[in-house]
Amino acid sequence: MSKFKAEINVMPLEALLDPQGKAVTHAMSNLGLSEISNVRVGKHMSLFVDASNETEAEQKVDLACKKLLCNEIMEYYTFTIQAV
């Protein structure tokens, strides 16, 4: 078994309203940073996986995202894996 580290990003779908992002965008303007727009707020997670190889680690992380970490009706996810 090898150990892998996964870095996962979960973001709201582009077609959906992002109230947190809208609030941050508005706050940027209030801070004099009106050049910043269309902020989207999501989640970042990191975790470690024991697996025989990188492909197996990717499959386990993908399953964790689909079953627990991401609501695919409202969000999408991306992740990277690296051996540690």
Sine and cosine of phi, psi and omega as CSV:
sin_phi,cos_phi,sin_psi,cos_psi,sin_omega,cos_omega
0.00,0.00,0.60,-0.80,0.08,-1.00
-0.89,-0.46,0.32,-0.95,0.04,-1.00
-0.95,-0.33,0.69,-0.72,0.02,-1.00
-0.80,-0.60,0.54,-0.84,0.08,-1.00
-0.95,-0.31,0.76,-0.65,0.04,-1.00
-0.94,-0.35,0.70,-0.72,0.12,-0.99
-0.92,-0.40,0.89,-0.46,-0.13,-0.99
-0.89,-0.45,0.72,-0.69,0.11,-0.99
-0.88,-0.47,0.77,-0.63,0.04,-1.00
-0.87,-0.49,0.82,-0.57,-0.07,-1.00
-0.77,-0.64,0.47,-0.88,0.08,-1.00
-0.92,0.38,0.55,-0.83,0.05,-1.00
-0.86,0.51,0.59,-0.80,-0.05,-1.00
-0.86,0.51,-0.54,0.84,-0.06,-1.00
-0.96,0.26,-0.22,0.98,-0.06,-1.00
-0.99,-0.17,0.51,-0.86,0.08,-1.00
-0.91,0.42,0.65,-0.76,0.04,-1.00
-0.87,-0.50,1.00,-0.02,-0.07,-1.00
-0.87,0.50,-0.61,0.79,0.03,-1.00
-0.91,0.41,-0.69,0.73,0.03,-1.00
-0.88,0.47,-0.65,0.76,0.02,-1.00
-0.89,0.45,-0.66,0.75,0.02,-1.00
-0.91,0.42,-0.66,0.75,0.02,-1.00
-0.92,0.40,-0.66,0.75,0.05,-1.00
-0.85,0.52,-0.71,0.70,0.01,-1.00
-0.89,0.46,-0.68,0.74,0.01,-1.00
-0.89,0.45,-0.60,0.80,0.03,-1.00
-0.86,0.51,-0.69,0.73,0.02,-1.00
-0.89,0.46,-0.67,0.74,0.02,-1.00
-0.90,0.44,-0.44,0.90,0.02,-1.00
-1.00,0.03,0.09,1.00,-0.01,-1.00
0.99,0.11,0.30,0.95,-0.01,-1.00
-0.93,-0.38,0.78,0.62,-0.07,-1.00
-0.92,0.39,-0.20,0.98,0.06,-1.00
-0.94,0.33,-0.30,0.96,0.01,-1.00
-1.00,-0.03,0.81,-0.59,-0.04,-1.00
-0.60,-0.80,0.20,-0.98,0.08,-1.00
0.81,0.59,0.70,0.72,0.04,-1.00
-0.93,0.37,0.68,-0.73,0.10,-0.99
-0.86,-0.51,0.74,-0.67,-0.03,-1.00
-0.95,-0.32,0.77,-0.63,0.00,-1.00
-0.71,-0.71,-0.39,-0.92,-0.02,-1.00
-0.81,-0.59,0.55,-0.83,0.11,-0.99
-0.83,-0.56,0.74,-0.68,0.02,-1.00
-0.75,-0.66,0.56,-0.83,0.15,-0.99
-0.79,-0.61,0.58,-0.81,-0.01,-1.00
-0.45,-0.89,0.29,-0.96,0.03,-1.00
-0.93,-0.37,0.60,-0.80,-0.04,-1.00
-0.76,-0.65,0.74,-0.67,0.17,-0.98
-1.00,-0.04,0.82,-0.57,-0.03,-1.00
-0.44,-0.90,0.33,-0.94,0.01,-1.00
-0.94,0.35,-0.54,0.84,-0.02,-1.00
-0.39,-0.92,0.08,-1.00,-0.06,-1.00
-0.90,0.43,-0.60,0.80,0.01,-1.00
-0.89,0.47,-0.70,0.72,0.03,-1.00
-0.90,0.43,-0.65,0.76,0.04,-1.00
-0.88,0.48,-0.69,0.73,0.04,-1.00
-0.87,0.49,-0.67,0.74,0.01,-1.00
-0.89,0.46,-0.65,0.76,0.00,-1.00
-0.92,0.39,-0.67,0.74,0.02,-1.00
-0.92,0.39,-0.67,0.74,0.03,-1.00
-0.86,0.51,-0.69,0.72,0.02,-1.00
-0.90,0.43,-0.67,0.74,0.03,-1.00
-0.88,0.48,-0.65,0.76,0.03,-1.00
-0.90,0.44,-0.73,0.68,-0.05,-1.00
-0.92,0.39,-0.60,0.80,-0.10,-0.99
-1.00,-0.02,-0.41,0.91,-0.13,-0.99
-0.66,-0.75,-0.71,0.70,-0.22,-0.97
-0.99,0.11,-0.31,0.95,-0.08,-1.00
-0.70,-0.71,0.71,-0.70,0.15,-0.99
-1.00,-0.08,0.99,-0.14,-0.14,-0.99
-0.92,0.38,-0.14,0.99,0.10,-1.00
-0.96,0.28,-0.54,0.84,-0.09,-1.00
-0.88,-0.48,-0.21,0.98,-0.13,-0.99
-0.70,-0.71,0.29,-0.96,0.18,-0.98
-0.77,-0.64,0.29,-0.96,-0.03,-1.00
-0.69,-0.72,0.43,-0.90,0.14,-0.99
-0.69,-0.72,0.43,-0.90,0.07,-1.00
-0.45,-0.89,0.37,-0.93,0.12,-0.99
-0.82,-0.57,0.47,-0.88,0.00,-1.00
-0.81,-0.59,0.65,-0.76,0.14,-0.99
-0.59,-0.81,0.58,-0.82,0.04,-1.00
-0.95,0.33,0.60,-0.80,0.05,-1.00
-0.84,-0.55,0.00,0.00,0.00,0.00
